[in-house]
Amino acid sequence: QVQLVESGGGLVQPGGSLRLSCVASGTIFSSNDMGWYRQAPGKEREFVAFITSGGFTNYADSVKGRFTISRDNTNTVYLQMDSLKHEDTAVYYCTVNSVYWGKGTQVTVSS
């Protein structure tokens, strides 16, 4: 019943910014932890950021200081990505409690 739909991916130059959105339906936002993972070609899916139902956040070391995860009261979680690097290129997936997953959105950082 839970569906997650990501949006906001695209092509961006190094040093640029991008904001990803994930709309969750069929679940109560305030009762669930939500996060972002990413997977680059030839690599395993890796943790990016997480925000708990209480609003606490956690980030992978590789994105600390550059990415910001947030959410609102409309069951939407965001990932603001600043100072993007080539190595940030990946498919980004939204998750609820690491159980439900979106289809992913492609982020490509290239000049």
C-alpha positions as CSV (number, residue, x, y, z in Angstrom):
1,Q,0.0,0.0,0.0
2,V,3.0,2.3,0.6
3,Q,4.2,4.1,-2.5
4,L,7.2,6.4,-2.8
5,V,7.8,8.6,-5.8
6,E,11.1,10.5,-6.2
7,S,11.6,13.5,-8.4
8,G,14.1,16.3,-9.0
9,G,16.9,14.3,-10.5
10,G,18.8,15.5,-13.5
11,L,22.0,16.7,-14.9
12,V,24.0,19.3,-13.0
13,Q,27.5,20.7,-13.2
14,P,30.1,20.1,-10.5
15,G,29.6,22.5,-7.7
16,G,26.0,22.9,-8.5
17,S,22.9,22.1,-6.5
18,L,19.9,19.9,-6.9
19,R,16.9,19.2,-4.7
20,L,15.3,15.8,-4.6
21,S,11.8,15.2,-3.4
22,C,10.0,12.0,-2.4
23,V,6.3,11.8,-1.9
24,A,5.1,9.0,0.3
25,S,1.5,7.8,0.1
26,G,-0.2,5.2,2.1
27,T,1.8,5.9,5.2
28,I,1.8,8.4,8.1
29,F,4.9,10.5,7.7
30,S,5.2,11.4,11.3
31,S,5.3,7.8,12.4
32,N,8.1,6.7,10.0
33,D,11.8,7.2,9.5
34,M,12.7,8.2,6.0
35,G,15.9,8.4,4.1
36,W,17.9,8.4,0.9
37,Y,20.3,5.8,-0.5
38,R,22.1,5.9,-3.8
39,Q,23.7,3.4,-6.2
40,A,26.3,4.2,-8.7
41,P,27.2,1.9,-11.6
42,G,29.2,-1.0,-10.5
43,K,28.8,-0.2,-6.8
44,E,26.6,-1.3,-4.0
45,R,23.7,0.7,-2.8
46,E,25.0,3.1,-0.1
47,F,23.4,5.1,2.7
48,V,23.2,8.8,2.1
49,A,20.9,10.4,4.7
50,F,18.2,9.6,7.1
51,I,15.6,11.5,9.1
52,T,13.7,10.0,12.0
53,S,10.1,10.5,13.0
54,G,11.4,12.8,15.6
55,G,13.3,15.0,13.2
56,F,16.8,13.8,14.0
57,T,19.1,13.4,11.0
58,N,22.1,11.4,10.1
59,Y,24.4,11.6,7.1
60,A,27.0,9.6,5.4
61,D,30.5,11.0,5.8
62,S,30.8,11.5,2.1
63,V,27.9,14.0,2.0
64,K,28.1,15.7,5.4
65,G,28.2,19.5,5.0
66,R,26.9,19.3,1.5
67,F,23.5,17.5,1.7
68,T,20.5,18.4,3.8
69,I,17.6,16.1,4.5
70,S,14.3,17.5,5.6
71,R,10.6,16.8,5.5
72,D,7.3,18.6,5.9
73,N,3.8,17.7,7.1
74,T,2.6,16.5,3.7
75,N,4.5,13.2,3.7
76,T,7.3,14.5,1.6
77,V,11.0,14.2,2.3
78,Y,13.6,16.3,0.6
79,L,17.3,16.0,-0.1
80,Q,19.0,19.3,-0.8
81,M,22.3,18.6,-2.5
82,D,24.9,21.4,-2.7
83,S,28.5,21.5,-3.9
84,L,27.8,18.4,-6.0
85,K,30.8,16.3,-7.1
86,H,31.3,13.8,-9.9
87,E,31.2,11.0,-7.4
88,D,27.7,12.0,-6.4
89,T,26.5,10.6,-9.7
90,A,24.1,7.8,-8.9
91,V,20.5,6.7,-8.9
92,Y,19.0,8.1,-5.7
93,Y,16.3,6.1,-3.8
94,C,13.9,7.2,-1.2
95,T,13.0,4.7,1.6
96,V,10.6,4.4,4.5
97,N,12.2,2.5,7.4
98,S,14.5,0.8,4.9
99,V,11.5,-1.4,4.0
100,Y,9.7,0.5,1.3
101,W,11.5,1.9,-1.6
102,G,10.9,4.3,-4.5
103,K,11.9,3.6,-8.1
104,G,14.8,6.0,-8.0
105,T,15.8,9.2,-9.7
106,Q,19.0,9.7,-11.7
107,V,21.4,12.3,-10.6
108,T,24.3,13.0,-13.0
109,V,27.1,15.4,-12.1
110,S,29.1,16.3,-15.1
111,S,30.7,19.3,-16.9
